Amino acid sequence: MAILNSGGVVSSATENGGGEFVDLDRLRRRKSRSDSNGLISGSDNSPSDDVGPPDDVRDRIDSVVNDDTQGTANLAGDNNGGDTEIRETGGGRGGGEGRGNAEATFTYRPSVPAHRRARESPLSSDAIFKQSHAGLFNLCVVVLIAVNSRLIIENLMKYGWLIRTDFWFSSRSLRDWPLFMCCISLSIFPLAAFTVEKLVLQKYISEPVVIFLHIIITMTEVLYPVYVTLRCDSAFLSGVTLMLLTCIVWLKLVSYAHTSYDIRSLANAADKANPEVSYYVSLKSLAYFMVAPTLCYQPSYPRSACIRKGWVARQFAKLVIFTGFMGFIIEQYINPIVRNSKHPLKGDLLYAIERVLKLSVPNLYVWLCMFYCFFHLWLNILAELLCFGDREFYKDWWNAKSVGDYWRMWNMPVHKWMVRHIYFPCLRSKIPKTLAIIIAFLVSAVFHELCIAVPCRLFKLWAFLGIMFQVPLVFITNYLQERFGSTVGNMIFWFIFCIFGQPMCVLLYYHDLMNRKGSMS
């Protein structure tokens, strides 16, 4: 162990109990002289008559010299606000008997300040968002896995295996072939829209006729699948799939017609703002748009360089795993809870609250799995296969400070469509901002109702009312965010999202559906 004395002398003690006392000033002169001659300390070229400690002791002495110099500078206040560094070096570099391999630790002298600047605790409000919390996130994941694993084991021990063998496929699914044929026939409507744009490009039809034909095409595209779904005795999952695809195609057709009209108007304007704008119709660009993971049409998109086949395989494996986990939660937890509950609006209030709270946790897991499977896995897989470059399918909606922030961040394809084709066109038409927001939510509410009510053959308007109820919540949470800060707004958003909203809609639709089936039988 090397000890720095007050007189600038290092005492180096060896394992044999002996010691060597070396003058630091002399060693500094030796070190500078050796460096100026291009010699390496401890090499064979060093002067043999210059008496000094062994190699490992000399290295440790250099460390003490450097530490002492730095410590002196710190005492003088020349530390640049940095933290004290404690160096640790190991002996025994040169080997040899009797030399010892014990590590020596050198610390600063007691007179060196340990506190140099004002700092906040890591979990204080001023510093909590300035550092990583990966460790706490890992802890939450571990606790979440442990708690839910216990609940799964307890549920299996108490109720057994509740998943039916016909959950994914049954003989009834074979009767849904009209819905499958309807899905395939939806490709007719993009071809019809392309034909209309081709005719107007060749000056065969006028602009009012183009608008009228696009309205007919889009309206027929929605009403035809609704008619097929209501006429056929299909499974709920098949009906939801058809209606989702119908809504997606409708949004794409509206974007194609609206964007083409705008490009045509700019191209035909006498005083063009951009002379490079030209109107042309391409079947290839329309076909790519209809399968691309976007709802907003444009002639070209940013593209990625290549397809990562291994990455696609990993994402697809995750998609299968999380889809199976979602089905497990639905069959093992949600279905028994819903079947064993009463109608939330026709029973005891406390009982209804207890059912909603019990349903909220598995419903939240299913919704998060659905979000991860569709918006992250499936849309990224589709974008990778099509080399689609812009993959901002969602933002950090979990940090939403209000209900309005949530709707702006959780579904970016729909949000961009709403802003582009509903909200700003309303503002350009001198419609007030508040009314433009209501119109956007109204369109969203209609399509939410179509996706749920048509497959259930039940028109109670619960989904429609649930979406329209978001409008006052947007203004209320915006006020609370400005009045009390972002934390309160985020907590209210999570409360509405997890407890009050979706579980209540699930119970309402289930019991109304069961009542409808009971009355029909």
N, C-alpha and C positions, 0 to 999 in steps of 0.2 A: 504494500500500500504506500502510495506517495502522499506525503503531507506537506502542504505549503506553509512554511514558517513566516513569521512577521518580518524577518530580515531578508526575504527573497531567496531563501535556501530551501531546496526540496530534500526531504528525507525519504529515501526509498527503502522500505523494509522487505526483505525476502522471506521465503518460507523457512529458511534455516535460522531465522532469528537475527541475522546480521542486518546491517543497513549501510547505506551510502549517502553521504551528504554532498549535494552538488549545488554550486552557486548558479543561480538563474541568470544573472547578468553575463556570466562567462559562457553559459550555454547559448544565450541569445547571440552573442558575438560569434561563437562557433557556427551556429545555424546560418547566420547571415553570410559568414565567410564561405561556408560550404556551398550555399546556394549561388553565391557570386562566381565560384569556381566551377559550377556545373556539376558538383558532386552530390551524390545521394547519401544522406546520413545512414551510417551503418553498413555501407558497401565496402568492398575490398580496397577501393581506391582512397579511402579516408586515411589521414595521417596516423601512423601507428604509434607515434610518440605522444599523441594527444590523449591524455588519460581521461576517461569518461565512463559512464555506466554502461551496462550491456544494452543490446538493441531494444529489447522490450521495455526496459526502464527508461531508455532515452525517448521512445515514442510516447510513453505515459507522461514524461516530463514536458514534452512539447505540447501535449494536450493541456496540462496544467498551466503552462505559460500562456497558451492562447486563451484559456478560460480566464486566467487572471487578468490578461489585457482587456478582454471583453468586460469582465466585471468592473474593472477600473473605469472603463468608458461608461458603463451603466451608472456607476456612482456619480459620475460627472454629469449625468442627465442625458447622455448621447445614446439613447436606446431606441429612438424613433417610435416609441409607443409599442414596441414589440414585446413578446413574452420571453422570459428567461428560459434558455435552453440548457438542459442538463445532459451532458455527454457521458456516454458509457463506452469504455474501451476494454479490450481484453488483452491480457499478457500472454507470454509464451509464444510470440510470433517466431522467434529464432530457434526454439526447441532447446534441447540440452538437459543433462541431468542436474538436479538441484536448483533448477531455475523456476519451477512452479508454473501452473497454468491457471491460477485463481484470477478471476476478473476483478478489476479495480474500478470503483465508481468515484468520479470526481464531482463534487457539488460546489456551488458558489459559496463564498464566505458569508457569514451571518450578517455582515453590514450591507449586503446587496439588497435593495428594496424588493419585496415580494408583491407589492401592490403599486401599480404605476398609473392606472387610469380607471375611470368610472365605468362600470359594466352592469348589465342587467342579468337577472337569473334567466336560464333558458326557457322557463315556462311563464315568464312574465308577459303581460299583454303587449309590451313594446318589442319583445324579441322572439315571440313564439312563432311568427311567420317568416323569420329571417334565417331559419335553419331547417335541416332535414329531420323528418320524423319517421324515417323508415323503420327504426326499431320499434316504435310504438305501433306502427301499422302492422308489423309482423306479429307483435303481441296480440293485437286485436284479431288477426287471422287465426292464430293458434287457439285463442279463447273461443272464437266463433266455431271453429271446427270441433273443439272438445265439447262445448255445450250442445251443439246440434247433433253430434254423434251420440251423446247420451240420450237425447230426445228420440232419435231414430230407433235406437236399441229398445228404449222403453216402449215406444209405439208398437214395434214388432212383437215384443213379448206380450203386450196387452191385447192387441187386436189381430195379430198374425199378418200374413201377406194378403193385402187387399187389392193388388193390381190384377185386373182381369186379363186373360190371354188375348182377348179381342180388342185391346186398347188401341193398337196401331192399325190392325187390319181385321176385317170380319167379312162374312158373306154379304152383309148389307152394303159394304162398300162397292160391291160389284154392280149394285143398282144405281150408283151415282154416275154412270157413264154419260147421261145427258149433260151433267155439269162439266165433265171433262171435255166433251165435244164443244160445249159453249166456250170454254177457256181457249181452245184451239181456234175457234171461229172469231175470236176477238181481233185477230190479225187483219181481218178485213177492213176494219175502221181506219187504221193508219194508212192502208193503201188507198182508201177513199179520200182521206185528207190530202195525200200526195197527189192524187189525180186532180183535185180541186186546185191546188197550188200550181200544178202544171198547166191547167187550162187558163188560169189568170195570167200566168207568165206569157203565154202565147196570145193573149188578148182575145180569147174566145168568150169570156164572161166578164162582167163588170164587178166592181168592188162590193156593192150591196149584195149581189148574188153570192159572192164568195163568203161573206159573213153569214148569210142565211144558210148556205150549205154546211158550213162548219157547225152552226148551231144544231142543225138536224143530225149531223153525224155524231156529235158529242151526246146529245140527248138520247139517241137510239142506242149508243154504246152503253149507257147506264140502264135504260129500261129493259133492254133485251135480257141481260143476265138476271135482273130482278124477277122478270116473268118466269124464266126457266127455274130459278130457285124456288119460287113459291108454288109452281106447279108440280115439281118433283118431290117425292118423299125421300130427301137426302139426309145424310148425317150432318150434324152441326159443323164438324171440322171441314167437310167438303164445301159447305155453303160459305163459311167464313173465308176459305181460301179463294173461292170464286169471286166473292165480293171485294176482297182486298185487291185482287188482280184487276177487277173492273175499275176500282177507284184509281189505281195507279195509271192504267191506260187512259182514263178520262183526264187526269191531271196532265199527262204528257201530251194528249191531243190539244188541250187548251193552250198549253205553252207553245206547241208547234204552230198553231194558228195565230196566236197573239204575236209571237216573235216574228213570224213570216210577214204579218201585216205591218209591223213596225219597220222591218228591214225594207220592205217594198215601199213604204212611205218615204223613208230616207233616200232610197235610190231614185225615186221619181221626183223628189223635191227639186225645184229650180235652183235654189240657193242652198246647196248641200253644205252642211257643217263639216262633213268628212267626205271629200271626193272619192276616196278609195272604197266607199261602201257600194256594193253591187248586189243585186238580187238574183239569185239562181236557185234552182230546185234540184236536189240530189237525193236519189233514192237510197244511196249508200249511207249518207249522213243521217237520214231519217231512221234507217234500220239500226244503225249503231246507237242512236238516241233511245230507241224503244227498248233496247236491252241493257243500256248503260245504267249505272246506279245513280241516276239524277233525274229530277223532274223538270228541269229548266233546259229548254232547247237552245242550242247554238250550233252554227255550222261546223265548228271544230272545237276540240277540247284539249287541255294539256294531257300529254301521254307519258307513260313510264317507258323505260328503256327495254325491259325484257320481262318474261314471266318466270318467277321463282317457283319451280315445281315442288321442291321440298317444302318451301314455306306454305304453299297451297295445301299440301298433304297434311301438314301439322294443323293448320287452321280447320281443315275439314274434320280431322279427328276430334278436335275440341268441340266443333259444332255437334257432332254425334253424341259426345259425352254429355254436354250441357243440355241438349234436347232430351236425352234419356233422364237426366236428373230432374228436369222440369216436369216430365210426365210422371215420374215417381212422386213428386210432391203433390201433384194434382190428384192422383189416384189414392195415395196413402193418407193424405192429410185434408186437402180441401174438400173433396167429395164427401167424406164422412161427416165433416163439420157442417157442411151445407145441408146434407140430408137429415141430420139430427136437429136442425134448428127450425124455429118458427118464422113466420113472415115478420120482418123487423118493424113494419108499420101496423101490425095487427095483434101485438102481444104486449107483454110487460116491458116497460122502458129499460129497466135494469137488465133484464134478460137479453134484450136486443143489443145493449151496449156490450155485455159480456160476449155475445156471439161475434160481434164485429171485431172486438179486440182479439179474440181467439183466432179469428180468420185473418187478421191483418198481417201477422208474421209470415205464414206460408204464402199468402198472396203477394207479399213484398218480394219473397225469394223467387217466386215464379215470374213476377214482372221484371226483376233484375236479370234473371236468366234469359227471358225473352229479349230484353234490350241488348244483352251481350251477344246472344246468338244472331240476331238480325242485323243490328246496326254496326256491330264490330266485326263479327266473324263473316256472316254471309255477304254483306256489302263489300267488305274488303276482299273476299274471295272472288266475287264477281268483278271488282275493279282490277284485281291482279290478272284475271284471265282475259280481260278486255284491254289491259294496259291503260286503264283510266287513271289519270294522274292526281286529280283533286279528290282526296279521300277524307275531307273534313265532314264526316257524316254526323258528328255530334261534337259538342263542346263540353266543358266541365259543368254540366247542369246540376250536379250534386252540390255545387257551391252557390246555387241560385239564391239571390237575396230577396226575391219576390216571386210570385206566381208568373208574372210577366217575363222575368228572366228565365224561368224554367221553360216556358213555351218557346222562347227565342233560341234556346241552346240544346234541347234534348233531341230534336229531330230537324237537323239542318236542311235536308232536301225539301221537306214540306215548308219549313220557315222561309227558305229562299224563294219557293214558288209563291207563297202568300205575299211576301214583300214585293215581288216582281210583277205579279199579275192581279193582285187584289188591292193591297194597301196603297202603294204609290199611284196606281191608276185612279183610285178614289181621291187621293189628295190632288192630283192634277185636274180632276173634275170639280174642284172646289168643295169637296165634301169635308166636313169637319173631321179632325183627327179622331175624336172619340167615336164618331159614327163609323169611321173607316175600321177601327179596331173591332167594333161590334159586327160589322159585315164579315170581317175575316173569321171571327169566332163562329158566326152563323154558318158559313160554308163548312168549317171544320165540324161543327155539330151535326150538320146534315149527313156528312159522310160517316161519322162515327155511328150514327143511328142506323144507317144503311148496313154497315158491316156487322152489326149485332142483331138488329131487329129482324132483318130479312131472313137470315139463317134460322133464327128462333121462331119465325112467323108470329112475332109478338110485337105489337106497336104500342108500347106504353110510354115511349119518349124519355126513358130514364137516362140513356146515354146523351140524348139531345139536351135535356135539362142540366145534366152534369157538366157538359162543356159550356153551356151558356152561363152557368153559375160561376164559371171562372172569370167572367167579365168584371163583376163587382169585386171579386177577390184580387184582381190585378190592381185596381185603384186602391183598395184597402191596404194590401201589402206594400205598395209603393209609398203610401203615406207613412206606414209603420217603419219602413226602411229609412225614410228621411227623418222621422221623428226620433226613433230609438236606435238606429244603426242596423248594420247588415245581419248581426247575429239573431235578432228577433225575427226579421223577415225570413231567414233561412229555417229557423225552428218552426215557424208557422207553415212554411211550405212543406216541410217534412211531415208535420202533423196532418195536414190535409191530404198529402200524397199517400201516406202509409195507413192512416186510420179511417178518416172520414169519407174519403172518395171511393176508391176502388172496391174495398170489401163491402161497402153498402150496396154498390151497384151489382156486385156478384150475387148477394143475397136476394135483392129485389128481382133480378132477372130469373134466377133459379126458381123461386117460389111461384112467380107468375107463369113460368113455363110449365111447372108441375101442375098448377091449377088448370092451365089450358089443356094439358093432356088428360087430366082427370075428367074434365067436362066433356071432352071428345069421346072418351071411353064410356 
